[in-house]
Amino acid sequence: MTYRIEQSPMAWARAACDAIISQYTPENLPPAGRWHYHQGVFLCGMEMLSEAERETSYDAYIQAYVDLLIDSHGNLLFARDELDAVQAGLLLFGLEKRTGQSKYRVAAEKLRSLLNTLNLTSEGGYWHKDKYAYQMWLDGLYMAGVFSLKYTNAYGDLALRENVLHQERLMRKYMKDERTGLLYHAWDESRQMPWANPETGCSPEFWGRSLGWYGLAVAQFLDELAVDAPGRDELVNALRDFVHALIRYQDADSGLWYQVVDKGHLPDNWLETSCTSLFVYTIAKAVKHGVVGRECIDAAVKGYRGLIDTLQFDEQGRVVLPGICIGTSAGDYENYVTRPTSQNDLHGVGAFVMACVEIQAFVGNET
């Protein structure tokens, strides 16, 4: 198939999904056989595309992945010591609605129960994983937060709503840098990690994809909260400040954002596609919610067009998204800029699909 940059964002989203589908059965999505946020992010993007297009061609693929790991009784194989295990649970709400099968709610209840067992900081912040003691990571706000709000809205567990708002407040309290408006990747309450600032406990850099997870989370929180919900105005203000901060650091030539967001001037830093996709999504969503004005949409459209310019194609003509940082822990500048990149990593493809779906309404309608 021949692709053109003039194709609609929805067409690019379909091409990206179809490229992965042609290479992997649902059971073999990498890392194969695991309930994991890599697959979850990609399949959530696919689900967004399906809902936006009002068609069901991807439903069976999504369900086949989930059914591999959930049996008829709702038993679910998942890691029980980390926030990352919760994210793929976002797929369960749609599946229960579409199929009426109770096993999906049972599985969601198991993931919700996981949140009761996680270790906490002194102020009730989730440790990102047991092996990262006393650490909060920006990633975690998306990994568990959106699921928690959807669970509240589906099943009436109101305690989860305030807990989500509390997690976000703690991140802004300890991880936001007032000078840049950005948030550090991680915070160590114990100050024991080599990267932890001895005074603040923060990791030293603003890593692109972690900021993308934060923006994605807050933008989607607004989808789940009523306009008069307690705490919503606080999130609106936080997202407004965050979007304006992101736009200041967009690369003027390419429209992309850097791996270490605020240090594009350094020669060993590089432009990264998964964070760019997440930022495009976040900015477009913020405009749709009225959090920021339409003057901000130009940055999102420029980022989207920059992503399209990066696309490559394999020998079968399938879309390939390059420049995706592999999974990354918190660390110093060298840790981030020396990380390998991958092509069509599900981190990036899922984020790209989400960006395409959200930007569709604005492409060709820039101010």
C-alpha angles and dihedrals in degrees: 000000000000118000129200129198087234090068115114120263089247090057090052090048090054091047091052093048093046091050091059094042091054091055103039136037112221089257092055100047104134127290081037120218096013133114094231142153092237090069091034094058092049094046092046088056089049091049091051089052092049092050093046092050093042093227133118105214093116098044096091092051092052092046093048091058093049095044090054089067103031121064128208091273094053095256108156132196109219142139107268100200105059143063091227089073092067101059099078086056086081086080093061098072095058092044093053090049094047098043106024089223113149094209090080092058091047090053091047089052090054091053091046089052089054088068089063091058101048120112115248141209118244089272097046101267115151116249105234091230133346090251089056095062117199091358128130117195126194088232091068095064090069096034093062108005102072091044090052094054093045089049090051092051093046101042107017101247095153095175089070092061096061090042091057091051089048093053091052092047091052091052092052091044096054107018107038118103109212094202096060101020088231129119126234117244096243144007125207112201090192094052088220101122117096089236096050117112104237092226103038103020090227127137110247104243144057103235115201103225094044088055088048092055090050093050093045090051097049092044091052092044087065089057089057101042124077115240090252096042115131110259096019095108089053090055091048090055092046092050092047092054091044095052093050089049092051093050091056090062100046114123107252096213104043102023089229129116128238129252088243097037103210098040104066089134093070114096097225095051116097143198114263127202105203094057090044090054092050092048092050089052093047096049094046091048091048090054091049091051091049091242091128131017127261089259086081095059092079089069092051093048091047089051091049092050089048089055092051089052090057096053119117132186132226127222091277091053093252120150116259122194109202133188098054115152112229120236110305138193124212116280147122129308094275090053091061103039093048095052114118120247128224139198123240092357106169091239088065103034093051091049091047092053091050091050092051093050093051097043094050093091092055108040108108090013100078118146 
